[in-house]
């Protein structure tokens, strides 16, 4: 099974926001140790005797029962998944998230250590009737192994857009250029002179 690389998905996620006016509003994304968040896989995974481990899989937020906290809507987590007996164990490595508030946003990217737990509270996700697979739309819970604090990153696109909004001190994104001669009325092609009647 082929997977798009993590940089591809992160670029796709961030590119969505770089076309909009952004400005970092929050200083850090924080979650306490033991916090439980809902996620799902981005692409389907199937485990069997020949495929017991996947590296650098991608997860993103999904509503799930038993959660205590929520991630920003626009978030990607990089994780590893491994079949262990009749359970799939998933551990995350890092996360890139965007917290949006109206036209203001903050981008966070850093270490994110969490493990997947089943609804019964046991470590790892149980295989269903011998079938070990995960598909998008199938939520599960990640419990944070330690507290997380990821500082907001600089966003050059946000700075550029902020400058555009403040152009001419009027917040005009694309200020109107100063008066210039009509290109059709050059020295070689002067404007017609009205003759007195």
C-alpha positions as MATLAB code, in Angstrom:
seq = 'XXXXXXXXXXXXXXXXXXXXXXXXXXXXXXXXXXXXXXXXXXXXXXXXXXXXXXXXXXXXXXXXXXXXXXXXXXXXXXXXXXXXXXXXXXXXXXXXXXXXXXXXXXXXXXXXXXXXXXXXXXXXXXXXXXXXXXXXXXXXXXXXXXXXXXXXXXXXXXXXXXXXXXXXXXXXXXXXXXXXXXXXXXXXXXXXXXXXX';
ca = [
       0.000    0.000    0.000;
       1.429    3.364   -0.951;
       1.147    6.491    1.124;
       1.818   10.084    0.258;
       4.741   11.439    2.243;
       4.150   13.459    5.396;
       5.628   16.620    3.823;
       3.000   16.357    1.059;
       0.109   16.380    3.524;
       1.647   19.083    5.720;
       2.191   21.274    2.672;
      -1.409   20.691    1.596;
      -2.688   21.610    5.058;
      -0.615   24.753    5.420;
      -1.097   25.817    1.818;
      -4.824   26.073    2.441;
      -4.182   28.849    4.923;
      -1.326   30.704    3.278;
      -3.757   32.076    0.709;
      -5.803   33.738    3.447;
      -4.876   36.661    5.704;
      -3.316   35.159    8.822;
      -1.933   36.531   12.017;
      -0.755   34.423   14.954;
      -3.123   35.061   17.844;
      -2.350   32.418   20.458;
       1.182   32.087   21.852;
       1.081   28.320   22.432;
      -1.006   25.188   21.944;
      -1.220   23.436   25.310;
      -2.729   20.125   26.460;
      -2.177   18.426   29.857;
      -0.740   14.957   30.402;
      -3.509   12.364   30.208;
      -5.719   14.505   27.974;
      -7.790   12.430   25.571;
      -8.481   13.599   22.016;
     -10.398   11.988   19.162;
      -8.707   11.196   15.842;
      -9.010    9.077   12.702;
      -6.567    7.828   10.066;
      -6.196    9.828    6.844;
      -5.739    6.710    4.689;
      -6.907    3.114    5.212;
      -4.536    0.656    6.930;
      -4.774   -3.132    6.785;
      -2.727   -5.362    9.087;
      -1.904   -9.025    8.454;
       1.008  -11.448    8.746;
       2.873   -9.730    5.920;
       2.101   -6.148    6.986;
       2.393   -5.717   10.729;
       3.804   -2.214   10.933;
       3.264    1.181    9.293;
       5.540    4.160    9.843;
       4.714    7.843    9.469;
       0.962    7.383    9.122;
      -1.197   10.507    9.336;
      -4.072   11.176   11.727;
      -6.389   14.142   12.020;
      -9.096   15.199   14.512;
     -12.389   13.334   14.686;
     -15.127   13.446   17.293;
     -14.990   10.365   19.516;
     -16.589    9.261   22.765;
     -14.514    9.443   25.938;
     -12.486   12.506   24.990;
     -11.567   15.243   27.476;
     -10.075   17.794   25.079;
     -10.177   18.629   21.386;
      -7.505   19.489   18.848;
      -7.797   22.406   16.435;
      -9.946   21.490   13.444;
      -6.996   21.797   11.071;
      -4.397   19.420   12.466;
      -2.198   16.543   11.253;
      -0.403   14.098   13.539;
       2.401   11.795   12.403;
       2.357    8.343   14.040;
       3.497    4.736   13.865;
       1.119    1.767   13.992;
       2.001   -1.832   14.810;
       0.018   -5.063   15.096;
       0.697   -6.706   18.454;
      -1.273   -9.901   18.995;
      -4.933   -9.011   18.473;
      -4.462   -5.263   18.995;
      -3.087   -2.400   16.922;
      -0.829   -0.079   18.891;
      -0.496    3.491   17.655;
       1.944    6.071   19.012;
       2.285    9.612   17.725;
       5.504   11.551   17.136;
       4.623   15.113   16.231;
       1.815   17.383   15.148;
       1.205   20.402   12.946;
      -1.963   22.328   13.764;
      -3.639   25.593   12.852;
      -5.910   27.355   15.315;
      -8.207   29.739   13.464;
     -10.264   32.606   14.927;
     -12.146   34.534   12.248;
      -9.384   36.006   10.041;
      -6.688   35.393   12.681;
      -4.753   32.117   12.928;
      -1.753   30.578   14.649;
       0.400   27.706   13.348;
       1.911   25.126   15.701;
       4.359   22.342   14.840;
       6.235   20.221   17.361;
       6.545   17.012   19.382;
       3.272   15.322   20.300;
       3.551   12.122   22.353;
       0.305   10.159   22.665;
      -0.954    6.570   22.431;
      -4.166    5.041   21.106;
      -6.642    3.466   23.514;
      -9.790    1.478   22.778;
     -13.203    2.408   24.184;
     -12.710   -0.252   26.872;
      -9.756    1.766   28.164;
      -7.151   -0.806   27.111;
      -3.948    0.155   25.333;
      -4.198   -0.421   21.600;
      -7.170   -0.906   19.299;
      -8.772   -4.352   19.289;
      -9.057   -6.239   16.003;
     -12.675   -6.837   15.018;
     -13.421  -10.534   14.389;
      -9.874  -11.207   13.248;
      -9.876   -8.282   10.849;
      -7.252   -5.702   11.693;
      -7.899   -2.607    9.652;
      -8.396    1.092   10.210;
     -10.306    3.335    7.836;
     -11.107    7.053    7.643;
     -14.315    7.765    9.533;
     -13.458    5.227   12.266;
     -12.698    7.361   15.359;
     -10.499    6.365   18.265;
      -8.946    8.074   21.266;
      -5.381    9.219   21.806;
      -4.240    9.750   25.391;
      -1.293   12.098   25.871;
       1.706   10.408   27.492;
       2.971   13.802   28.690;
       1.824   17.387   28.639;
       2.195   19.243   25.353;
       3.169   22.863   24.803;
       3.903   23.925   21.228;
       4.757   27.571   20.648;
       3.218   29.360   17.687;
       5.527   29.684   14.698;
       6.286   32.765   12.684;
       4.031   32.987    9.652;
       5.634   35.129    6.907;
       2.439   35.044    4.837;
       0.502   36.485    7.760;
       3.004   39.310    8.099;
       2.766   40.114    4.390;
      -1.019   40.139    4.506;
      -1.014   42.322    7.623;
       1.177   44.861    5.803;
      -1.176   44.815    2.835;
      -4.174   45.449    5.078;
      -2.423   48.463    6.558;
      -1.283   49.955    3.244;
      -1.741   53.744    3.088;
      -2.942   53.630    6.685;
      -6.400   52.708    5.455;
      -6.244   48.924    5.604;
      -6.470   48.667    1.836;
      -5.126   45.356    0.602;
      -4.262   46.635   -2.853;
      -3.933   50.424   -2.752;
      -4.963   52.350   -5.848;
      -1.884   53.625   -7.681;
      -1.296   57.365   -7.963;
      -2.486   59.335  -10.959;
      -0.790   58.234  -14.148;
      -1.317   59.279  -17.757;
      -3.670   57.241  -19.859;
      -1.453   54.826  -21.841;
      -3.508   55.649  -24.952;
      -2.589   59.334  -24.629;
       1.193   59.315  -25.029;
       3.430   61.886  -26.728;
       3.092   59.986  -29.982;
      -0.671   59.737  -29.529;
      -1.786   62.943  -27.765;
      -5.313   63.402  -26.526;
      -7.526   65.247  -29.007;
      -7.818   68.976  -28.356;
     -11.325   70.284  -28.333;
     -11.764   73.092  -30.866;
     -13.834   76.097  -29.826;
     -17.131   76.380  -31.650;
];
